[in-house]
Amino acid sequence: MSTEVIERTAALLGLLGHPKRLEALLLLRDGPLSAGELASQLGLEQSAMSHQLRLLRDARLVSSDRQGRRVLYRLTDHHVAHIIGDALAHVSEG
């Protein structure tokens, strides 16, 4: 495995280590949501949620689509859901 892949994987796991980002990803497993909807459900200011979503989008964990005036965020692919699910299962078993 190359050093670059190891470093990128460590960065990915670091992003998942933030509780609110992880909670946002959990919510997005059920389908697309807007930044406002996520912020409301997580108890964050919309600007703070937008910042977290920008980090997740930059890491290619979420993607966004504009629908009229709304921007909806969704998990980029099934790998993201699997990573989260496996991590939660591991912690729950311990």
KOLNU-74104 format. One line per 8 residues: their letters; for each residue y, z, x of N, C-alpha, C, O. Coordinates in steps of 0.2 Angstrom, whole numbers. Layout:
BEGIN
a	Y/Z/X/Y/Z/X/Y/Z/X/Y/Z/X; ...
This chain:
BEGIN
mstevier	-6/0/4/0/0/0/6/0/5/7/4/9; 11/-4/3/17/-5/7/22/1/6/22/5/1; 26/3/11/31/8/11/35/7/5/38/11/2; 37/1/4/42/-1/-1/39/1/-8/43/4/-12; 33/-1/-9/30/1/-16/29/9/-17/31/11/-22; 28/12/-11/28/19/-12/34/22/-13/35/27/-17; 40/20/-10/46/22/-11/49/21/-18/52/25/-22; 47/15/-21/49/13/-28/45/17/-33/48/19/-38
taallgll	39/19/-31/35/23/-36/38/30/-36/38/33/-41; 40/33/-30/43/39/-30/49/39/-34/51/44/-37; 53/34/-33/60/34/-37/58/34/-45/62/37/-48; 53/30/-47/51/30/-54/49/37/-56/51/39/-61; 45/40/-52/43/47/-54/49/52/-54/49/56/-58; 54/51/-50/60/55/-50/63/54/-56/66/59/-59; 64/48/-59/67/47/-65/64/50/-71/67/52/-75; 57/50/-71/53/53/-76/54/61/-76/52/64/-81
ghpkrlea	56/63/-70/56/70/-69/62/74/-73/63/80/-73; 67/70/-76/72/73/-79/70/74/-87/69/69/-90; 71/80/-89/68/82/-96/71/77/-101/68/75/-106; 78/76/-101/81/72/-107/79/65/-106/78/61/-111; 78/62/-100/76/55/-99/69/55/-102/67/50/-105; 65/60/-100/58/59/-103/57/60/-110/53/56/-113; 61/64/-113/62/65/-120/64/58/-124/61/56/-129; 69/55/-121/71/49/-123/65/43/-123/64/40/-128
llllrdgp	62/43/-118/56/39/-117/51/40/-122/48/36/-125; 50/47/-124/45/49/-129/47/46/-136/43/44/-139; 53/47/-137/56/44/-144/55/37/-144/54/34/-150; 56/33/-139/56/26/-139/49/23/-139/48/18/-141; 44/28/-138/37/26/-139/36/24/-147/31/20/-148; 40/27/-151/39/26/-158/43/20/-161/42/18/-167; 47/17/-156/50/11/-158/58/11/-156/60/16/-153; 61/5/-157/68/5/-154/73/10/-157/72/11/-163
lsagelas	78/12/-153/83/17/-156/89/15/-152/89/12/-147; 95/16/-156/101/15/-153/103/21/-148/100/27/-149; 108/21/-144/110/26/-140/113/32/-144/111/38/-142; 116/31/-149/118/36/-154/113/40/-157/113/46/-158; 108/36/-159/102/39/-162/98/44/-157/96/49/-159; 97/41/-151/94/45/-146/98/51/-144/96/57/-144; 105/50/-144/109/56/-142/109/61/-147/109/67/-146; 109/59/-154/109/64/-159/102/68/-159/102/74/-160
qlgleqsa	97/65/-158/90/68/-158/89/72/-152/85/77/-152; 92/71/-147/92/75/-140/97/80/-139/97/84/-135; 102/80/-144/107/85/-143/112/83/-137/115/88/-134; 113/77/-136/118/75/-130/124/71/-133/124/69/-138; 129/72/-129/135/67/-131/133/60/-129/128/59/-125; 136/56/-133/134/49/-133/135/46/-126/131/42/-123; 141/48/-122/142/46/-115/137/48/-111/135/44/-106; 134/54/-112/129/57/-107/122/53/-108/119/51/-104
mshqlrll	121/51/-115/115/47/-116/115/40/-114/111/37/-111; 121/37/-114/122/31/-111/121/30/-104/118/26/-101; 123/36/-100/122/36/-93/115/36/-92/112/33/-87; 111/41/-95/104/41/-94/100/34/-96/96/32/-92; 102/31/-101/99/25/-103/101/19/-98/97/15/-96; 107/20/-95/108/15/-89/104/16/-83/101/11/-81; 102/22/-82/97/23/-76/90/21/-78/87/18/-74; 88/22/-84/82/20/-86/82/12/-87/76/9/-85
rdarlvss	87/9/-89/87/1/-89/87/-1/-82/84/-6/-81; 91/2/-77/91/-1/-70/84/0/-67/83/-4/-63; 80/5/-69/74/6/-67/68/1/-70/62/2/-69; 71/-3/-75/67/-7/-79/61/-3/-83/56/-6/-85; 63/3/-85/59/7/-90/61/6/-97/56/6/-101; 67/4/-98/69/2/-105/73/-5/-105/75/-7/-100; 73/-8/-110/77/-14/-111/81/-13/-117/80/-9/-121; 86/-18/-118/91/-17/-124/92/-24/-127/91/-29/-123
drqgrrvl	93/-24/-133/94/-30/-137/100/-28/-142/100/-23/-145; 105/-33/-142/110/-32/-147/108/-35/-153/106/-40/-154; 109/-31/-159/109/-33/-166/115/-31/-169/116/-26/-172; 119/-37/-169/126/-36/-172/130/-31/-168/131/-33/-162; 133/-26/-170/136/-21/-166/132/-16/-163/135/-13/-158; 126/-15/-165/122/-10/-162/118/-13/-156/116/-19/-156; 116/-9/-151/112/-10/-146/106/-6/-146/107/0/-147; 100/-9/-147/94/-5/-148/90/-5/-141/90/-10/-138
yrltdhhv	88/1/-139/84/2/-133/76/2/-135/75/5/-140; 72/0/-131/65/0/-132/62/1/-125/65/-1/-120; 55/3/-125/52/3/-119/51/-4/-116/49/-8/-120; 51/-5/-110/50/-11/-107/43/-14/-108/43/-20/-110; 38/-10/-107/31/-13/-108/27/-7/-109/29/-1/-109; 20/-8/-110/15/-3/-112/14/1/-106/11/7/-107; 15/-1/-100/14/3/-94/18/10/-94/16/15/-92; 24/9/-97/29/15/-97/26/20/-102/26/26/-100
ahiigdal	23/18/-107/20/22/-112/14/26/-109/13/32/-110; 10/22/-105/4/25/-102/6/30/-97/2/35/-97; 11/29/-93/13/33/-88/15/40/-91/12/45/-89; 19/40/-96/21/46/-100/15/49/-103/14/55/-103; 11/45/-107/5/48/-110/0/52/-105/-2/57/-107; -1/48/-99/-5/51/-95/-3/58/-92/-6/63/-91; 4/58/-90/7/64/-87/7/69/-92/5/75/-90; 8/68/-99/8/73/-104/1/76/-105/0/82/-105
ahvseg	-4/72/-105/-11/74/-105/-13/78/-99/-16/83/-100; -11/76/-93/-12/80/-87/-10/87/-88/-13/92/-86; -3/88/-90/0/94/-90/-3/98/-96/-4/104/-95; -5/95/-101/-7/99/-107/-14/102/-106/-16/107/-108; -18/98/-101/-25/101/-100/-25/107/-95/-29/111/-95; -19/107/-91/-19/113/-86/-17/119/-89/-16/124/-86
